Amino acid sequence: MIRGERLYLRSIERDDLQRCHDWINDEDLRSTLERTTRGQDPSRLIFAICLFEGDRHIGNCGLEGVDRDNAVATFGILIGEADCRGKGLGEEATRVLCRFAFEEMNLHKIRLDAHAGNAAAVRTYERVGFRKEGVLREEAYRRGGYIDVIRMGLLRGELKPGRRSDGAGTSPVSATGRKRRPR
């Protein structure tokens, strides 16, 4: 388990599959997804985002394309429960997973793709510390037209602490309670 202030990340369990299936089949959610992950590929780590309050599974996040030689991976997130969007939970989950990736997986860089029209997501990623690296023009086809995709990146050491005291990026102890490893 990887702990944040209001939420934790855990492995996806069999009981989560129907809920995940429903989220992926939600047209509004599907139109915002840049990547869909499936299976148990060792270059992919997918976690359930769960609230401490009520032990509720509200979404998924993960890293795919984990390249251990170059210490880089691609981040993705989905907050499936509509009543949990816009409350900073996605930002906290992003920060918690990035902290884990840097401290426990010893990654150097995390990248992501965001739809250019999703300004709220871009602002959230910037608050975490991601920086715009470029625009992939008409990279994705959504809702009957091509859209631009913004490539963003976060380097080790650029992770910004959260507004709350979630300890992201500042604690000498890692997300799982172990001392940080030097790079």
PyMOL commands that place a pseudoatom at each C-alpha (Angstrom):
pseudoatom trace, name=CA, resn=MET, resi=1, chain=A, elem=C, hetatm=0, pos=[0.000, 0.000, 0.000]
pseudoatom trace, name=CA, resn=ILE, resi=2, chain=A, elem=C, hetatm=0, pos=[1.223, 3.495, -0.872]
pseudoatom trace, name=CA, resn=ARG, resi=3, chain=A, elem=C, hetatm=0, pos=[-0.189, 6.125, 1.467]
pseudoatom trace, name=CA, resn=GLY, resi=4, chain=A, elem=C, hetatm=0, pos=[-1.214, 9.731, 0.939]
pseudoatom trace, name=CA, resn=GLU, resi=5, chain=A, elem=C, hetatm=0, pos=[-3.098, 12.036, 3.289]
pseudoatom trace, name=CA, resn=ARG, resi=6, chain=A, elem=C, hetatm=0, pos=[-6.676, 11.267, 2.199]
pseudoatom trace, name=CA, resn=LEU, resi=7, chain=A, elem=C, hetatm=0, pos=[-6.099, 8.282, -0.040]
pseudoatom trace, name=CA, resn=TYR, resi=8, chain=A, elem=C, hetatm=0, pos=[-3.962, 5.245, -0.667]
pseudoatom trace, name=CA, resn=LEU, resi=9, chain=A, elem=C, hetatm=0, pos=[-2.930, 3.251, -3.716]
pseudoatom trace, name=CA, resn=ARG, resi=10, chain=A, elem=C, hetatm=0, pos=[-3.242, -0.521, -3.798]
pseudoatom trace, name=CA, resn=SER, resi=11, chain=A, elem=C, hetatm=0, pos=[-3.234, -3.314, -6.325]
pseudoatom trace, name=CA, resn=ILE, resi=12, chain=A, elem=C, hetatm=0, pos=[-6.315, -3.761, -8.474]
pseudoatom trace, name=CA, resn=GLU, resi=13, chain=A, elem=C, hetatm=0, pos=[-8.356, -6.687, -7.144]
pseudoatom trace, name=CA, resn=ARG, resi=14, chain=A, elem=C, hetatm=0, pos=[-10.872, -8.977, -8.823]
pseudoatom trace, name=CA, resn=ASP, resi=15, chain=A, elem=C, hetatm=0, pos=[-13.736, -7.155, -7.075]
pseudoatom trace, name=CA, resn=ASP, resi=16, chain=A, elem=C, hetatm=0, pos=[-12.612, -3.907, -8.791]
pseudoatom trace, name=CA, resn=LEU, resi=17, chain=A, elem=C, hetatm=0, pos=[-12.897, -5.221, -12.352]
pseudoatom trace, name=CA, resn=GLN, resi=18, chain=A, elem=C, hetatm=0, pos=[-16.595, -4.517, -12.981]
pseudoatom trace, name=CA, resn=ARG, resi=19, chain=A, elem=C, hetatm=0, pos=[-16.238, -0.960, -11.668]
pseudoatom trace, name=CA, resn=CYS, resi=20, chain=A, elem=C, hetatm=0, pos=[-13.149, -0.424, -13.889]
pseudoatom trace, name=CA, resn=HIS, resi=21, chain=A, elem=C, hetatm=0, pos=[-15.061, -1.841, -16.857]
pseudoatom trace, name=CA, resn=ASP, resi=22, chain=A, elem=C, hetatm=0, pos=[-17.942, 0.581, -16.209]
pseudoatom trace, name=CA, resn=TRP, resi=23, chain=A, elem=C, hetatm=0, pos=[-15.551, 3.546, -16.058]
pseudoatom trace, name=CA, resn=ILE, resi=24, chain=A, elem=C, hetatm=0, pos=[-13.839, 2.597, -19.314]
pseudoatom trace, name=CA, resn=ASN, resi=25, chain=A, elem=C, hetatm=0, pos=[-17.241, 2.310, -21.010]
pseudoatom trace, name=CA, resn=ASP, resi=26, chain=A, elem=C, hetatm=0, pos=[-18.345, 5.761, -19.811]
pseudoatom trace, name=CA, resn=GLU, resi=27, chain=A, elem=C, hetatm=0, pos=[-18.223, 7.877, -22.992]
pseudoatom trace, name=CA, resn=ASP, resi=28, chain=A, elem=C, hetatm=0, pos=[-17.366, 11.097, -21.136]
pseudoatom trace, name=CA, resn=LEU, resi=29, chain=A, elem=C, hetatm=0, pos=[-14.463, 9.455, -19.294]
pseudoatom trace, name=CA, resn=ARG, resi=30, chain=A, elem=C, hetatm=0, pos=[-13.240, 7.490, -22.311]
pseudoatom trace, name=CA, resn=SER, resi=31, chain=A, elem=C, hetatm=0, pos=[-12.942, 10.665, -24.383]
pseudoatom trace, name=CA, resn=THR, resi=32, chain=A, elem=C, hetatm=0, pos=[-10.359, 12.032, -21.919]
pseudoatom trace, name=CA, resn=LEU, resi=33, chain=A, elem=C, hetatm=0, pos=[-8.167, 8.929, -21.736]
pseudoatom trace, name=CA, resn=GLU, resi=34, chain=A, elem=C, hetatm=0, pos=[-4.842, 9.140, -23.514]
pseudoatom trace, name=CA, resn=ARG, resi=35, chain=A, elem=C, hetatm=0, pos=[-3.848, 5.567, -22.812]
pseudoatom trace, name=CA, resn=THR, resi=36, chain=A, elem=C, hetatm=0, pos=[-5.646, 2.432, -21.734]
pseudoatom trace, name=CA, resn=THR, resi=37, chain=A, elem=C, hetatm=0, pos=[-3.681, -0.204, -19.858]
pseudoatom trace, name=CA, resn=ARG, resi=38, chain=A, elem=C, hetatm=0, pos=[-4.532, -3.890, -19.748]
pseudoatom trace, name=CA, resn=GLY, resi=39, chain=A, elem=C, hetatm=0, pos=[-2.962, -7.075, -18.486]
pseudoatom trace, name=CA, resn=GLN, resi=40, chain=A, elem=C, hetatm=0, pos=[-0.053, -7.848, -16.220]
pseudoatom trace, name=CA, resn=ASP, resi=41, chain=A, elem=C, hetatm=0, pos=[2.843, -6.492, -18.278]
pseudoatom trace, name=CA, resn=PRO, resi=42, chain=A, elem=C, hetatm=0, pos=[5.933, -6.008, -16.055]
pseudoatom trace, name=CA, resn=SER, resi=43, chain=A, elem=C, hetatm=0, pos=[6.517, -2.610, -17.672]
pseudoatom trace, name=CA, resn=ARG, resi=44, chain=A, elem=C, hetatm=0, pos=[3.116, -1.500, -16.269]
pseudoatom trace, name=CA, resn=LEU, resi=45, chain=A, elem=C, hetatm=0, pos=[2.125, -0.815, -12.689]
pseudoatom trace, name=CA, resn=ILE, resi=46, chain=A, elem=C, hetatm=0, pos=[-1.565, -0.072, -12.171]
pseudoatom trace, name=CA, resn=PHE, resi=47, chain=A, elem=C, hetatm=0, pos=[-3.019, 0.909, -8.800]
pseudoatom trace, name=CA, resn=ALA, resi=48, chain=A, elem=C, hetatm=0, pos=[-6.503, 1.406, -7.429]
pseudoatom trace, name=CA, resn=ILE, resi=49, chain=A, elem=C, hetatm=0, pos=[-7.003, 4.853, -5.874]
pseudoatom trace, name=CA, resn=CYS, resi=50, chain=A, elem=C, hetatm=0, pos=[-8.907, 4.366, -2.616]
pseudoatom trace, name=CA, resn=LEU, resi=51, chain=A, elem=C, hetatm=0, pos=[-10.113, 6.821, -0.006]
pseudoatom trace, name=CA, resn=PHE, resi=52, chain=A, elem=C, hetatm=0, pos=[-9.232, 6.109, 3.610]
pseudoatom trace, name=CA, resn=GLU, resi=53, chain=A, elem=C, hetatm=0, pos=[-12.715, 7.360, 4.502]
pseudoatom trace, name=CA, resn=GLY, resi=54, chain=A, elem=C, hetatm=0, pos=[-15.059, 4.508, 3.655]
pseudoatom trace, name=CA, resn=ASP, resi=55, chain=A, elem=C, hetatm=0, pos=[-12.316, 2.432, 1.987]
pseudoatom trace, name=CA, resn=ARG, resi=56, chain=A, elem=C, hetatm=0, pos=[-13.832, 3.480, -1.355]
pseudoatom trace, name=CA, resn=HIS, resi=57, chain=A, elem=C, hetatm=0, pos=[-12.232, 2.706, -4.747]
pseudoatom trace, name=CA, resn=ILE, resi=58, chain=A, elem=C, hetatm=0, pos=[-12.597, 5.942, -6.765]
pseudoatom trace, name=CA, resn=GLY, resi=59, chain=A, elem=C, hetatm=0, pos=[-10.240, 5.493, -9.706]
pseudoatom trace, name=CA, resn=ASN, resi=60, chain=A, elem=C, hetatm=0, pos=[-7.007, 4.076, -11.028]
pseudoatom trace, name=CA, resn=CYS, resi=61, chain=A, elem=C, hetatm=0, pos=[-3.553, 5.413, -11.747]
pseudoatom trace, name=CA, resn=GLY, resi=62, chain=A, elem=C, hetatm=0, pos=[-0.367, 3.871, -12.942]
pseudoatom trace, name=CA, resn=LEU, resi=63, chain=A, elem=C, hetatm=0, pos=[2.875, 3.879, -14.802]
pseudoatom trace, name=CA, resn=GLU, resi=64, chain=A, elem=C, hetatm=0, pos=[3.362, 2.197, -18.144]
pseudoatom trace, name=CA, resn=GLY, resi=65, chain=A, elem=C, hetatm=0, pos=[6.294, 1.848, -20.455]
pseudoatom trace, name=CA, resn=VAL, resi=66, chain=A, elem=C, hetatm=0, pos=[8.536, 1.560, -17.404]
pseudoatom trace, name=CA, resn=ASP, resi=67, chain=A, elem=C, hetatm=0, pos=[12.050, 1.669, -18.843]
pseudoatom trace, name=CA, resn=ARG, resi=68, chain=A, elem=C, hetatm=0, pos=[14.417, 0.730, -16.029]
pseudoatom trace, name=CA, resn=ASP, resi=69, chain=A, elem=C, hetatm=0, pos=[17.539, 1.227, -18.181]
pseudoatom trace, name=CA, resn=ASN, resi=70, chain=A, elem=C, hetatm=0, pos=[16.692, 4.891, -18.773]
pseudoatom trace, name=CA, resn=ALA, resi=71, chain=A, elem=C, hetatm=0, pos=[14.732, 5.313, -15.509]
pseudoatom trace, name=CA, resn=VAL, resi=72, chain=A, elem=C, hetatm=0, pos=[11.632, 6.739, -17.206]
pseudoatom trace, name=CA, resn=ALA, resi=73, chain=A, elem=C, hetatm=0, pos=[7.920, 5.836, -17.282]
pseudoatom trace, name=CA, resn=THR, resi=74, chain=A, elem=C, hetatm=0, pos=[4.602, 7.218, -18.545]
pseudoatom trace, name=CA, resn=PHE, resi=75, chain=A, elem=C, hetatm=0, pos=[1.925, 8.248, -16.038]
pseudoatom trace, name=CA, resn=GLY, resi=76, chain=A, elem=C, hetatm=0, pos=[-1.840, 7.851, -16.437]
pseudoatom trace, name=CA, resn=ILE, resi=77, chain=A, elem=C, hetatm=0, pos=[-4.816, 8.463, -14.145]
pseudoatom trace, name=CA, resn=LEU, resi=78, chain=A, elem=C, hetatm=0, pos=[-8.588, 8.110, -14.117]
pseudoatom trace, name=CA, resn=ILE, resi=79, chain=A, elem=C, hetatm=0, pos=[-10.930, 9.333, -11.390]
pseudoatom trace, name=CA, resn=GLY, resi=80, chain=A, elem=C, hetatm=0, pos=[-13.955, 7.202, -12.225]
pseudoatom trace, name=CA, resn=GLU, resi=81, chain=A, elem=C, hetatm=0, pos=[-16.343, 8.341, -9.518]
pseudoatom trace, name=CA, resn=ALA, resi=82, chain=A, elem=C, hetatm=0, pos=[-17.938, 11.638, -10.608]
pseudoatom trace, name=CA, resn=ASP, resi=83, chain=A, elem=C, hetatm=0, pos=[-18.501, 12.890, -7.062]
pseudoatom trace, name=CA, resn=CYS, resi=84, chain=A, elem=C, hetatm=0, pos=[-14.747, 12.621, -6.382]
pseudoatom trace, name=CA, resn=ARG, resi=85, chain=A, elem=C, hetatm=0, pos=[-13.617, 14.854, -9.243]
pseudoatom trace, name=CA, resn=GLY, resi=86, chain=A, elem=C, hetatm=0, pos=[-12.602, 18.445, -8.610]
pseudoatom trace, name=CA, resn=LYS, resi=87, chain=A, elem=C, hetatm=0, pos=[-11.648, 17.799, -4.987]
pseudoatom trace, name=CA, resn=GLY, resi=88, chain=A, elem=C, hetatm=0, pos=[-7.869, 17.520, -5.380]
pseudoatom trace, name=CA, resn=LEU, resi=89, chain=A, elem=C, hetatm=0, pos=[-7.881, 13.732, -5.109]
pseudoatom trace, name=CA, resn=GLY, resi=90, chain=A, elem=C, hetatm=0, pos=[-6.401, 13.263, -8.574]
pseudoatom trace, name=CA, resn=GLU, resi=91, chain=A, elem=C, hetatm=0, pos=[-3.654, 15.733, -7.712]
pseudoatom trace, name=CA, resn=GLU, resi=92, chain=A, elem=C, hetatm=0, pos=[-2.899, 13.899, -4.472]
pseudoatom trace, name=CA, resn=ALA, resi=93, chain=A, elem=C, hetatm=0, pos=[-2.860, 10.496, -6.203]
pseudoatom trace, name=CA, resn=THR, resi=94, chain=A, elem=C, hetatm=0, pos=[-0.550, 11.883, -8.906]
pseudoatom trace, name=CA, resn=ARG, resi=95, chain=A, elem=C, hetatm=0, pos=[1.830, 13.281, -6.305]
pseudoatom trace, name=CA, resn=VAL, resi=96, chain=A, elem=C, hetatm=0, pos=[1.773, 10.062, -4.226]
pseudoatom trace, name=CA, resn=LEU, resi=97, chain=A, elem=C, hetatm=0, pos=[2.522, 7.829, -7.222]
pseudoatom trace, name=CA, resn=CYS, resi=98, chain=A, elem=C, hetatm=0, pos=[5.251, 10.146, -8.537]
pseudoatom trace, name=CA, resn=ARG, resi=99, chain=A, elem=C, hetatm=0, pos=[6.901, 10.201, -5.103]
pseudoatom trace, name=CA, resn=PHE, resi=100, chain=A, elem=C, hetatm=0, pos=[6.796, 6.391, -5.060]
pseudoatom trace, name=CA, resn=ALA, resi=101, chain=A, elem=C, hetatm=0, pos=[8.252, 6.221, -8.588]
pseudoatom trace, name=CA, resn=PHE, resi=102, chain=A, elem=C, hetatm=0, pos=[11.188, 8.454, -7.691]
pseudoatom trace, name=CA, resn=GLU, resi=103, chain=A, elem=C, hetatm=0, pos=[11.915, 7.103, -4.219]
pseudoatom trace, name=CA, resn=GLU, resi=104, chain=A, elem=C, hetatm=0, pos=[11.125, 3.401, -4.534]
pseudoatom trace, name=CA, resn=MET, resi=105, chain=A, elem=C, hetatm=0, pos=[11.562, 2.680, -8.239]
pseudoatom trace, name=CA, resn=ASN, resi=106, chain=A, elem=C, hetatm=0, pos=[14.513, 5.061, -8.573]
pseudoatom trace, name=CA, resn=LEU, resi=107, chain=A, elem=C, hetatm=0, pos=[13.102, 6.663, -11.726]
pseudoatom trace, name=CA, resn=HIS, resi=108, chain=A, elem=C, hetatm=0, pos=[14.628, 9.827, -13.145]
pseudoatom trace, name=CA, resn=LYS, resi=109, chain=A, elem=C, hetatm=0, pos=[11.674, 11.078, -15.211]
pseudoatom trace, name=CA, resn=ILE, resi=110, chain=A, elem=C, hetatm=0, pos=[7.921, 10.609, -15.446]
pseudoatom trace, name=CA, resn=ARG, resi=111, chain=A, elem=C, hetatm=0, pos=[6.123, 11.765, -18.571]
pseudoatom trace, name=CA, resn=LEU, resi=112, chain=A, elem=C, hetatm=0, pos=[2.470, 12.075, -19.517]
pseudoatom trace, name=CA, resn=ASP, resi=113, chain=A, elem=C, hetatm=0, pos=[0.229, 13.200, -22.355]
pseudoatom trace, name=CA, resn=ALA, resi=114, chain=A, elem=C, hetatm=0, pos=[-2.722, 15.527, -21.704]
pseudoatom trace, name=CA, resn=HIS, resi=115, chain=A, elem=C, hetatm=0, pos=[-5.369, 16.653, -24.156]
pseudoatom trace, name=CA, resn=ALA, resi=116, chain=A, elem=C, hetatm=0, pos=[-4.725, 20.306, -25.021]
pseudoatom trace, name=CA, resn=GLY, resi=117, chain=A, elem=C, hetatm=0, pos=[-8.381, 21.133, -24.330]
pseudoatom trace, name=CA, resn=ASN, resi=118, chain=A, elem=C, hetatm=0, pos=[-8.223, 19.717, -20.803]
pseudoatom trace, name=CA, resn=ALA, resi=119, chain=A, elem=C, hetatm=0, pos=[-6.888, 22.869, -19.124]
pseudoatom trace, name=CA, resn=ALA, resi=120, chain=A, elem=C, hetatm=0, pos=[-7.855, 21.672, -15.635]
pseudoatom trace, name=CA, resn=ALA, resi=121, chain=A, elem=C, hetatm=0, pos=[-5.701, 18.555, -15.978]
pseudoatom trace, name=CA, resn=VAL, resi=122, chain=A, elem=C, hetatm=0, pos=[-2.759, 20.568, -17.320]
pseudoatom trace, name=CA, resn=ARG, resi=123, chain=A, elem=C, hetatm=0, pos=[-3.005, 22.983, -14.361]
pseudoatom trace, name=CA, resn=THR, resi=124, chain=A, elem=C, hetatm=0, pos=[-3.164, 20.036, -11.942]
pseudoatom trace, name=CA, resn=TYR, resi=125, chain=A, elem=C, hetatm=0, pos=[-0.059, 18.449, -13.457]
pseudoatom trace, name=CA, resn=GLU, resi=126, chain=A, elem=C, hetatm=0, pos=[1.765, 21.799, -13.310]
pseudoatom trace, name=CA, resn=ARG, resi=127, chain=A, elem=C, hetatm=0, pos=[0.913, 22.125, -9.590]
pseudoatom trace, name=CA, resn=VAL, resi=128, chain=A, elem=C, hetatm=0, pos=[2.530, 18.717, -9.059]
pseudoatom trace, name=CA, resn=GLY, resi=129, chain=A, elem=C, hetatm=0, pos=[5.641, 19.946, -10.902]
pseudoatom trace, name=CA, resn=PHE, resi=130, chain=A, elem=C, hetatm=0, pos=[5.209, 18.668, -14.463]
pseudoatom trace, name=CA, resn=ARG, resi=131, chain=A, elem=C, hetatm=0, pos=[6.401, 20.995, -17.216]
pseudoatom trace, name=CA, resn=LYS, resi=132, chain=A, elem=C, hetatm=0, pos=[5.170, 21.254, -20.788]
pseudoatom trace, name=CA, resn=GLU, resi=133, chain=A, elem=C, hetatm=0, pos=[7.707, 19.739, -23.158]
pseudoatom trace, name=CA, resn=GLY, resi=134, chain=A, elem=C, hetatm=0, pos=[5.868, 20.059, -26.436]
pseudoatom trace, name=CA, resn=VAL, resi=135, chain=A, elem=C, hetatm=0, pos=[2.658, 19.760, -28.400]
pseudoatom trace, name=CA, resn=LEU, resi=136, chain=A, elem=C, hetatm=0, pos=[1.825, 16.743, -30.540]
pseudoatom trace, name=CA, resn=ARG, resi=137, chain=A, elem=C, hetatm=0, pos=[-0.372, 18.322, -33.201]
pseudoatom trace, name=CA, resn=GLU, resi=138, chain=A, elem=C, hetatm=0, pos=[-3.622, 16.482, -34.002]
pseudoatom trace, name=CA, resn=GLU, resi=139, chain=A, elem=C, hetatm=0, pos=[-2.259, 13.423, -32.213]
pseudoatom trace, name=CA, resn=ALA, resi=140, chain=A, elem=C, hetatm=0, pos=[-5.562, 11.938, -31.019]
pseudoatom trace, name=CA, resn=TYR, resi=141, chain=A, elem=C, hetatm=0, pos=[-8.985, 11.460, -32.566]
pseudoatom trace, name=CA, resn=ARG, resi=142, chain=A, elem=C, hetatm=0, pos=[-11.808, 12.195, -30.118]
pseudoatom trace, name=CA, resn=ARG, resi=143, chain=A, elem=C, hetatm=0, pos=[-15.496, 12.920, -30.630]
pseudoatom trace, name=CA, resn=GLY, resi=144, chain=A, elem=C, hetatm=0, pos=[-15.302, 13.276, -34.382]
pseudoatom trace, name=CA, resn=GLY, resi=145, chain=A, elem=C, hetatm=0, pos=[-12.132, 15.331, -34.695]
pseudoatom trace, name=CA, resn=TYR, resi=146, chain=A, elem=C, hetatm=0, pos=[-8.401, 15.423, -34.170]
pseudoatom trace, name=CA, resn=ILE, resi=147, chain=A, elem=C, hetatm=0, pos=[-7.018, 17.138, -31.093]
pseudoatom trace, name=CA, resn=ASP, resi=148, chain=A, elem=C, hetatm=0, pos=[-3.595, 18.283, -29.963]
pseudoatom trace, name=CA, resn=VAL, resi=149, chain=A, elem=C, hetatm=0, pos=[-1.860, 16.495, -27.096]
pseudoatom trace, name=CA, resn=ILE, resi=150, chain=A, elem=C, hetatm=0, pos=[0.510, 18.211, -24.679]
pseudoatom trace, name=CA, resn=ARG, resi=151, chain=A, elem=C, hetatm=0, pos=[3.552, 16.180, -23.653]
pseudoatom trace, name=CA, resn=MET, resi=152, chain=A, elem=C, hetatm=0, pos=[4.614, 16.943, -20.087]
pseudoatom trace, name=CA, resn=GLY, resi=153, chain=A, elem=C, hetatm=0, pos=[7.536, 15.725, -18.003]
pseudoatom trace, name=CA, resn=LEU, resi=154, chain=A, elem=C, hetatm=0, pos=[8.587, 15.657, -14.358]
pseudoatom trace, name=CA, resn=LEU, resi=155, chain=A, elem=C, hetatm=0, pos=[12.212, 15.106, -13.384]
pseudoatom trace, name=CA, resn=ARG, resi=156, chain=A, elem=C, hetatm=0, pos=[13.456, 13.751, -10.080]
pseudoatom trace, name=CA, resn=GLY, resi=157, chain=A, elem=C, hetatm=0, pos=[13.756, 16.754, -7.777]
pseudoatom trace, name=CA, resn=GLU, resi=158, chain=A, elem=C, hetatm=0, pos=[10.971, 18.748, -9.478]
pseudoatom trace, name=CA, resn=LEU, resi=159, chain=A, elem=C, hetatm=0, pos=[8.084, 17.172, -7.545]
pseudoatom trace, name=CA, resn=LYS, resi=160, chain=A, elem=C, hetatm=0, pos=[6.344, 19.987, -5.679]
pseudoatom trace, name=CA, resn=PRO, resi=161, chain=A, elem=C, hetatm=0, pos=[4.929, 19.472, -2.180]
pseudoatom trace, name=CA, resn=GLY, resi=162, chain=A, elem=C, hetatm=0, pos=[1.159, 19.443, -1.898]
pseudoatom trace, name=CA, resn=ARG, resi=163, chain=A, elem=C, hetatm=0, pos=[-1.032, 22.161, -0.462]
pseudoatom trace, name=CA, resn=ARG, resi=164, chain=A, elem=C, hetatm=0, pos=[-1.732, 19.845, 2.428]
pseudoatom trace, name=CA, resn=SER, resi=165, chain=A, elem=C, hetatm=0, pos=[0.931, 18.155, 4.497]
pseudoatom trace, name=CA, resn=ASP, resi=166, chain=A, elem=C, hetatm=0, pos=[1.005, 14.987, 2.380]
pseudoatom trace, name=CA, resn=GLY, resi=167, chain=A, elem=C, hetatm=0, pos=[4.799, 15.081, 2.603]
pseudoatom trace, name=CA, resn=ALA, resi=168, chain=A, elem=C, hetatm=0, pos=[5.236, 14.634, -1.136]
pseudoatom trace, name=CA, resn=GLY, resi=169, chain=A, elem=C, hetatm=0, pos=[8.722, 15.364, -2.281]
pseudoatom trace, name=CA, resn=THR, resi=170, chain=A, elem=C, hetatm=0, pos=[10.044, 16.591, 1.069]
pseudoatom trace, name=CA, resn=SER, resi=171, chain=A, elem=C, hetatm=0, pos=[10.125, 13.665, 3.456]
pseudoatom trace, name=CA, resn=PRO, resi=172, chain=A, elem=C, hetatm=0, pos=[13.401, 11.837, 4.156]
pseudoatom trace, name=CA, resn=VAL, resi=173, chain=A, elem=C, hetatm=0, pos=[11.325, 8.670, 4.516]
pseudoatom trace, name=CA, resn=SER, resi=174, chain=A, elem=C, hetatm=0, pos=[9.753, 7.055, 1.474]
pseudoatom trace, name=CA, resn=ALA, resi=175, chain=A, elem=C, hetatm=0, pos=[6.072, 6.332, 0.764]
pseudoatom trace, name=CA, resn=THR, resi=176, chain=A, elem=C, hetatm=0, pos=[6.429, 2.844, 2.226]
pseudoatom trace, name=CA, resn=GLY, resi=177, chain=A, elem=C, hetatm=0, pos=[8.330, 3.917, 5.326]
pseudoatom trace, name=CA, resn=ARG, resi=178, chain=A, elem=C, hetatm=0, pos=[11.863, 3.027, 4.168]
pseudoatom trace, name=CA, resn=LYS, resi=179, chain=A, elem=C, hetatm=0, pos=[14.781, 5.445, 3.897]
pseudoatom trace, name=CA, resn=ARG, resi=180, chain=A, elem=C, hetatm=0, pos=[15.335, 6.919, 0.429]
pseudoatom trace, name=CA, resn=ARG, resi=181, chain=A, elem=C, hetatm=0, pos=[18.004, 5.356, -1.765]
pseudoatom trace, name=CA, resn=PRO, resi=182, chain=A, elem=C, hetatm=0, pos=[20.619, 7.645, -3.305]
pseudoatom trace, name=CA, resn=ARG, resi=183, chain=A, elem=C, hetatm=0, pos=[20.639, 7.784, -7.101]
for i in range(1, 183): cmd.bond("trace and resi %d" % i, "trace and resi %d" % (i + 1))
show_as sticks, trace
zoom trace
